[in-house]
Structures are given as structure tokens and as C-alpha cells.
């Protein structure tokens, strides 16, 4: 096998993959897929082995090719790779729609479900077929030929627009930087942060320091830089990325793409018989309808906004009385909040970071997974990776049997998409012919180590790391052999954050944090006194955090419903009038870099973070009630939720784990807001 992308049963051979191999690999995988579909349609089998398994193998072969390509495009973007990725993405969408609009194939699967043998199949096998039949309907299989063709064309256009949106954000992020030659401009920043800026300067062949729009750089400036002008410039450059405003106004502008994406989504929803894209999105989610979601969000805002207003007033007062800032602006908020947090709770963020060198965090993380789930992570330096920052672990049980694998890639760099995420490298597969363990990518964007400093994580970044770990566990611990419903695949999207947000709360236990820490100079674990300051400050500005999340979620829903018009700036302003306590300037362009909904999987679904947090907060209480690190509770969590995937509704899985429906009050308590707070 000369093309490494076609070796989908093995781990990706990243060292051998070239952009010019992408098209030929897709040629082969798509041709094989078409042949399988043609054979099924011609023979019309009525048994699972012949009607389903060949299709599943062909689907997973394509997914295996594309998971490596899409991952490389996200973490190691380059012009040739980007071009090949864009062209391949179009072909994949076209092929997917051809399959999902194939009425003859649809009829074969529907006929399969009517057989006596189907009723006797394991529940997971039946669920896999039933999920695909539902997806046929949502892909337009029942539409008239002209409408079917239009729906397929829209789907291709949406794929191209979403890819272009994400590329514009990445390019805008990489395009801006500020060269600093006077170190006094960096007053307030730690030596580790300044070393990061110095390394960025060296990478550009410059002396001094370079501030970029990579997240570790932006967070450092906005949180710690004493120079107000520098904070404003970084805020403005970050807040106007890929827009008609700011230092690169018009160069990477996503304005037209947003309009086109919304138009296409609305047309596609109408073709399928939905009132709007929100109704289309909710067809596969836990929430019953948009009104229920809006009521949930607005009730949450009503409970959190009074606290948020008090918090904002306290920030303004602290800024005026202690920091000589009489007109608190958005680029001041994180800085003032950090100074106020230090004053109120004696939290020294730099001292906290010093206790979390990334190597110590990873070592403690591995021990936590062992203690909770009996998982052993075994480093595999022989596995090919795509960058020196990345590494690979076998995931083994207590007997040493390898049942999964995970790639770790934790540091920010040019050409790497911002944020943190988990993605599927390989699904679990076991169909008698083929057996393969699930493999995940766990990706973050933490500050890298430099010649002058190790890579140090904030406590917030430790929380982020555990969040993505929860997603990984959902993928790696599945016991479902059907890839389309295993792990997060097919899982209701407004419940998918349940494992990730539940795992976050382990970062608020002193023993867990102590085991994940070790001062980068002395090796001493996080002191109890420092942990107590973190714990005391846990709910600091919680009201502001909740209304900010509600703002994002309301914007997403109301924009896609179209009830406030189609202009994203007008919609975000109207939402802010309703719920926000921080009002960015008129030139701010938040929507233009909102990749979650315009280049990701959260369109008409950003509310999922808050919706799933209800499940996560209440689910975590079962761990807390058992003393936190409890193998029995962890085994139940794995058995009833993580291992089940979408083989049954998420609500059923939660009830099986918790013994009842989720208590919404648990989320309010998680944020320090009482259930009756208004």
C-alpha cells in the first residue's frame, strides 16, 4: 500500500503523508464506497451482515482517510494542505449527499428493519441502522428530485463557506502582531510570559518581544499587562479579526460568508419542512423545541444577571479607587478582575501557574485516570507524530490490555487552529472481519516552553485539559461496535458536554490538584493555602460568566431563527441589550470569529454548553456524595453513559447513572447562584 492515507486500520503515518496524496486516496476510498452502495442496491439484501456491515466498513474507510487530513489541516496548516483539504471536503460532502439521498439504499435499510431477524439483533445494531434512517430523512431523501438536488448543492456550498470562514479566522490570527522593543511596555507580565513573547520574536527574526493573537498571548496581555494602551490594541485586533474593522479591515472579512451561511441554512431547513435552522438542528437533540431552549436561557439570565450587574459595578469601583481607571472599558475587565481577585482572595495567578508545569500536570492526569477508571497510559515514542509538541499513548486496562489510544498536542503555534478540542482519529470497530481500537486526538493551545521558561498552565487551563479529557473518555471507553453511534457520534449534541463538564469539577479538589502540581523550581505541590484561595475565588464573577454564555447562546438561536433580522451586528446588540453587562464598542466584531457556529458543529446549538451543564453538575454530585475518587461510581459512569454512546437516548443514560432526572438547581449551585436567585 503506497498511499499512507489508505492504511486506515493502522495509526496515521504522519511522517509519510503529503498533500498530493489526498486526492488519490479519496479517489480510491470513494470508488470503493460507490461500489459497495451499488452492490447493496442491486442485491437488496435483507440481513444485517450484507445490508449494513459492508456499508459501515466503507464509511469508516473514508472517515479514516479524512480524520488524518482534517487533523493536519487544523494543527499544521500550510497552503498546499489547505488547498487539498478544501477540494477534498467538497468531494466528501457530495459523496455523502449522494449516498444519503439514495432512495434505493434507504429502502433497503427500511426493509431490513421490518424483518424478524432485525428485531432479534443486539440493541446497538438496531440503533445504528435506525439512526442512519433518520439521517437519510434529514438529508432530503424524501424530497422531489429538484429539491433533492438543491439541498445537495446547498450542503456543498455550506461546507465550502464554513471552511473558508475558519481559514479567514486562522489567517487573521496569524497576520497581526506587535513588535515590542521597550520592556517597560510589558510591565505586570511574568517572566514566563515575556519568554513566550521573546520566543515569538526570535521566530520572526526580530529582537525584543512579539505579542500575537494566539490565545496564550492575548490572555496574558489582557489579564496582566499594566499598559492600558497595549491592552486596548490587543483587544481591538483580537475583537475585529476577519471583519470589516480593525488593523486588517476587509482583508479577511467574514461578513459576506456569514450572510451566505445563514441564507443557505435557512433555505436548507425550509426544503426539509422546518420553520428555520433552529428547528432543523433540534430534530436530533434533547431539547424539544426552540421555545423551551429560549425559556431555559432567559430564566438562567434572570437568575444570573442581578449578580452580574453587582459584579460589574464592583469591578468599576475597584478600577476607579485602586487602579486610576475611571472609565472601565472591555479591554480593562480581565486586568481589573485579576487585580481585584488578588485583593479580595489573595490569589496570585503567577504563583499558581508556577505550580503547574505541563509535565507535572500530565503525570497527575495519568494517575487520576488510573485511580478513577483503571486506565493506564503507556507512552509510545515509536508512533509517528506530526509535530514535536505531539505525543501518543496506548490506553490500557489494569491487566495491560490495550483497548484505545490518544494523541496529545497541548501547545499553541502558528498554523494551528485556536481553542481546545477532542477529535476522532479512529473509531472502535468490531464487525467480525475487522477489529480496531478507538483512538482520539486531544488538542489544546497552551503557552509552549521556551529557552527561558517551562510551559506553565493556569488553573483555568488545567480545567480546560480535564474538560477535553472528558470528551476523550467518551470516545475511548465506548463498548459500542457501530461507529456511527459510538462515543460522541450520534450522541445528542446538547448532552455531548456532559462528560467534559463533569470532569472539570475534579480540578476543584485539593488532593487531585496537589497530585497534578509541582513547583517548576522546587517540585513542591500546590500548597493548601494557595488552593484555599482558588476555592474561595471559584465563584468570583460567576454571574458575569453565566450571562456571557447566555449571550452567545441567545445570539446563535435568535440569529438562526431570523426573528431579529439577518444582520449579525444588530442581533448581537439586541441580545446584549437584553442580557449583557459588558458592552463592547460598536466596532467590535464578535460574530466574525465565532467559529463554533460558523465553522464548527454548534450552529443553532451553542446553548448545549449550558443545557449539558445541568446534567454535568448533577452527575458530578454522585461522585461527591461517594467521596469523589470512587471506582464504583466511575464504573457506573462508564457503564451507563461513556460506554453506551448513542445506542439509547442521553436522557435514559443519565437516569440510569443518577437514578433520576437531572436537578437544574445543581448548575446554579455550581456557579454559586442559588436556585431562587432573581
Beta strands, then each sheet from edge to edge (+ up, - down):
strand 1: 177-180
strand 2: 209-212
strand 3: 376-379
strand 4: 391-396
strand 5: 402-411
strand 6: 421-426
strand 7: 429-430
strand 8: 435-436
strand 9: 438-446
sheet 1: 1+ 2-
sheet 2: 3+ 4- 5+ 9+ 6-
sheet 3: 7+ 8-
end
